[in-house]
């Protein structure tokens, strides 16, 4: 069993056993048939992954790691808010006739701000500080911009990353750790997807800053399982599990903007069957 499997199983069982239901309450999401999409939820779920020990990919079912990396590069590298720059269809339901999701995600990452060192966007500021001020406690991003919320097709779910550098004993290199903050997380559809994405992002930043990769702390304000997902989750967490895959990046890449999905290498990824046709609340 991978560590990610163990964390996921415990989290899901806790939500099902101890969570509270929103059934009958006023909720925003709807199913495709127009009915309200209720959830069972837990407040304040915190999961910790040691990326130095193993990559946190589920083996209960496959997480499409290259597609996950493609989306994180769409947001953090391309800084795009247009689905035509993305090689999957996960954002299609939120895009307008031109493919835009509004002033969300990649748009916010690409907005430049004035610093004493010059004009930089949030991504370039993080990279600058990691290389020049690694012990700063101010290395973070935030895309929950209230000024632009009305022009976003969907308010950001994963809205903030905080990077923190440590110097571990018996190591001549610094270690990069990160905290991912989410206001909301659809546990079946998106939990391991987000964990994998931001693990890969942390790995990429560590590599281009000549650091070791450390821990990812995932903080979720509202971790929920949709009503129509509960039977799928119950079946899934009873499945056989397998060891974590080996996930590495092309060591030749030293510039964050040079990474492509072809630089991701995944070995020995054995999983249970995929769950097809998961209903998604909009």
LUMGUGU-87961 format. One record per residue (C-alpha): residue number from 1; residue in three letters; x, y, z. Coordinates in steps of 0.05 Angstrom, whole numbers. Each point is the difference from the previous one (the first is absolute). Layout:
% LUMGUGU-87961
     k     r     east    north       up
   NUM   ALA        X        Y        Z
...
% end
This chain:
% LUMGUGU-87961
     k     r     east    north       up
     1   UNK        0        0        0
     2   UNK       25       69      -17
     3   UNK       -2       55       52
     4   UNK      -49       37      -44
     5   UNK      -47      -60        1
     6   UNK        3       -4       76
     7   UNK      -15       75        8
     8   UNK      -56       -2      -52
     9   UNK      -34      -61       31
    10   UNK        3       30       71
    11   UNK      -26       67      -25
    12   UNK      -58      -30      -39
    13   UNK      -21      -45       57
    14   UNK        2       58       49
    15   UNK      -43       43      -46
    16   UNK      -51      -56       -9
    17   UNK       -1      -19       74
    18   UNK        6       68       33
    19   UNK      -17       52      -53
    20   UNK      -61       44       -2
    21   UNK      -50        1      -57
    22   UNK      -23       61      -39
    23   UNK      -63      -36      -23
    24   UNK      -60       47        0
    25   UNK       43       62        7
    26   UNK        9       55      -52
    27   UNK       60      -22      -43
    28   UNK       29       29      -64
    29   UNK       21      -63      -39
    30   UNK      -49      -37      -44
    31   UNK        2      -67      -34
    32   UNK       -9       -4      -75
    33   UNK      -74      -16       10
    34   UNK       -9       65       38
    35   UNK       -8      -29       70
    36   UNK       40       27       58
    37   UNK       67      -34       12
    38   UNK        6      -13       75
    39   UNK       62      -22       37
    40   UNK       26      -33       63
    41   UNK       56       44       25
    42   UNK       55        9       51
    43   UNK       29       67       20
    44   UNK       75       11        5
    45   UNK       32      -62      -29
    46   UNK       76        2        0
    47   UNK       43      -53      -35
    48   UNK       76       -3       -1
    49   UNK       40      -33      -55
    50   UNK       75      -12        2
    51   UNK       21        8      -73
    52   UNK       71      -21       17
    53   UNK      -25      -70       18
    54   UNK      -51      -14      -54
    55   UNK      -44       34      -51
    56   UNK      -71        6       26
    57   UNK      -39      -33      -57
    58   UNK      -60      -43       16
    59   UNK        3      -73      -20
    60   UNK      -74      -13       17
    61   UNK      -12       29      -69
    62   UNK       45       34      -50
    63   UNK       14       75        4
    64   UNK       17       26      -70
    65   UNK       66       31       21
    66   UNK       20       29      -67
    67   UNK      -68       34       -7
    68   UNK        7       26       71
    69   UNK       68       29      -17
    70   UNK      -28       30      -64
    71   UNK      -53       38       40
    72   UNK       50       26       51
    73   UNK       45       24      -57
    74   UNK      -62       32      -32
    75   UNK      -10       41       64
    76   UNK       70       12       25
    77   UNK       43       -1      -62
    78   UNK      -45       22      -57
    79   UNK      -41       43       48
    80   UNK      -59      -12      -45
    81   UNK      -74        5       12
    82   UNK      -20      -30      -67
    83   UNK      -17      -73       -8
    84   UNK       29       -1      -70
    85   UNK       69        2       33
    86   UNK      -18      -62       41
    87   UNK        5      -71      -25
    88   UNK      -60      -27       38
    89   UNK      -74       17        6
    90   UNK       -7        8       75
    91   UNK      -15       75       -5
    92   UNK      -47       -3      -60
    93   UNK      -64        8       42
    94   UNK       25       67       28
    95   UNK       27       30      -64
    96   UNK      -35       53      -43
    97   UNK       -8       -3      -75
    98   UNK       73       24       -9
    99   UNK       28      -52       49
   100   UNK       13       49       57
   101   UNK      -15      -15       73
   102   UNK        6       73       17
   103   UNK       49       33       47
   104   UNK       14      -65       37
   105   UNK       60      -45       14
   106   UNK       52       13      -54
   107   UNK      -24       71      -11
   108   UNK       14       17       72
   109   UNK       69      -34       -2
   110   UNK       20       43      -59
   111   UNK      -19       69       28
   112   UNK       64       39       12
   113   UNK       11       40       64
   114   UNK       51       53       18
   115   UNK       55      -22       48
   116   UNK       64       37       18
   117   UNK       36      -49      -46
   118   UNK      -46       16      -58
   119   UNK      -65      -24      -31
   120   UNK      -14      -74       12
   121   UNK      -60      -46        1
   122   UNK      -13      -48       58
   123   UNK       36      -59      -31
   124   UNK       63       39      -17
   125   UNK       -1       31       69
   126   UNK       -1      -69       33
   127   UNK       58      -24      -44
   128   UNK       39       64       14
   129   UNK       -8       -6       75
   130   UNK       16      -74        1
   131   UNK       66       14      -35
   132   UNK       17       66       35
   133   UNK      -37        0       67
   134   UNK      -13      -74       15
   135   UNK      -11       11       75
   136   UNK      -54       52      -11
   137   UNK      -66      -16       33
   138   UNK      -37       40      -53
   139   UNK        7      -47      -60
   140   UNK      -72      -12      -19
   141   UNK      -53        9      -53
   142   UNK      -74       17        5
   143   UNK      -49        0      -58
   144   UNK      -64       13       40
   145   UNK       -4       72      -23
   146   UNK      -65       30       24
   147   UNK        5       56      -51
   148   UNK       -5      -50      -57
   149   UNK      -47      -53       29
   150   UNK      -60       25      -39
   151   UNK       39      -12      -64
   152   UNK       20      -71       16
   153   UNK      -39      -59      -28
   154   UNK       16      -38       65
   155   UNK       29       27       64
   156   UNK       69      -32       12
   157   UNK       -3      -64       41
   158   UNK       75       -8        8
   159   UNK       15       73       14
   160   UNK       66        6       36
   161   UNK       69      -30        4
   162   UNK       51       16       54
   163   UNK       72      -23      -10
   164   UNK       47      -11       58
   165   UNK       73      -19       -3
   166   UNK       37      -40       53
   167   UNK       71      -26        8
   168   UNK       -4      -72       22
   169   UNK       54      -33       42
   170   UNK       56      -36      -38
   171   UNK      -19       34      -66
   172   UNK       40       51      -39
   173   UNK      -62       23      -39
   174   UNK      -62       38       21
   175   UNK      -67      -35        1
   176   UNK      -64       30      -30
   177   UNK      -66      -12       35
   178   UNK      -69       27      -18
   179   UNK      -69       11       27
   180   UNK      -60       -5      -47
   181   UNK      -63       34       25
   182   UNK      -67      -18      -28
   183   UNK      -67       31       18
   184   UNK      -37      -61      -29
   185   UNK       19      -70      -24
   186   UNK      -43      -51      -37
   187   UNK       34      -60       31
   188   UNK      -17      -53      -52
   189   UNK        9       42      -63
   190   UNK       57       46       20
   191   UNK       37      -17       64
   192   UNK       57      -41      -26
   193   UNK        1       40      -64
   194   UNK       16       63       40
   195   UNK       49      -36       45
   196   UNK       38      -27      -61
   197   UNK       -1       67      -35
   198   UNK       29       40       57
   199   UNK       49      -54       17
   200   UNK       26        4      -71
   201   UNK        2       76        4
   202   UNK       41       -4       64
   203   UNK       47      -50      -33
   204   UNK        9       45      -60
   205   UNK       15       62       42
   206   UNK       48      -40       44
   207   UNK       38      -25      -61
   208   UNK        8       67      -34
   209   UNK       22       32       66
   210   UNK       50      -56       14
   211   UNK      -36      -24       62
   212   UNK      -24      -66       27
   213   UNK      -74      -11        1
   214   UNK      -32       -6       68
   215   UNK      -72       -1       25
   216   UNK      -67       21      -28
   217   UNK      -52       20       52
   218   UNK      -71       -1      -29
   219   UNK      -50       43       39
   220   UNK      -73       -7      -20
   221   UNK      -53       44       31
   222   UNK      -59      -40      -28
   223   UNK       17      -72      -19
   224   UNK      -63      -32      -28
   225   UNK      -29      -61      -34
   226   UNK      -60       13      -45
   227   UNK      -63      -40       14
   228   UNK        5      -37      -66
   229   UNK       73      -15       12
   230   UNK       -7      -36       66
   231   UNK      -12      -70      -28
   232   UNK       59        9      -48
   233   UNK       45       21       57
   234   UNK      -23      -57       45
   235   UNK       17      -50      -54
   236   UNK       66       33      -17
   237   UNK       29        2       71
   238   UNK      -12      -75        7
   239   UNK       45      -16      -59
   240   UNK       68      -32        0
   241   UNK       57       50        3
   242   UNK       71       -1      -30
   243   UNK       67       33       15
   244   UNK        8       72      -22
   245   UNK       28       12      -70
   246   UNK       68       30      -13
   247   UNK      -11       71      -26
   248   UNK       59       42      -24
   249   UNK       14       61      -43
   250   UNK       51        8      -56
   251   UNK       62       22       40
   252   UNK       26       41      -59
   253   UNK      -54       53        9
   254   UNK       25       60       39
   255   UNK      -51       52      -22
   256   UNK      -72       -6       24
   257   UNK      -25       27      -66
   258   UNK       34      -56      -38
   259   UNK      -39      -57       32
   260   UNK      -49      -39      -43
   261   UNK      -42      -61       17
   262   UNK       52      -41      -37
   263   UNK       49       15       57
   264   UNK      -43      -40       48
   265   UNK       19      -73        8
   266   UNK      -46      -49       36
   267   UNK       23      -71       14
   268   UNK      -33      -60       31
   269   UNK      -69       32        8
   270   UNK      -46      -58       15
   271   UNK      -72       18       17
   272   UNK      -70      -25        7
   273   UNK      -51       13      -55
   274   UNK      -20       70      -19
   275   UNK      -68       25       22
   276   UNK      -34       23      -64
   277   UNK      -55       50       -8
   278   UNK        7       35       68
   279   UNK      -57       51        2
   280   UNK       27       70        9
   281   UNK      -42       54       35
   282   UNK        2       68      -34
% end
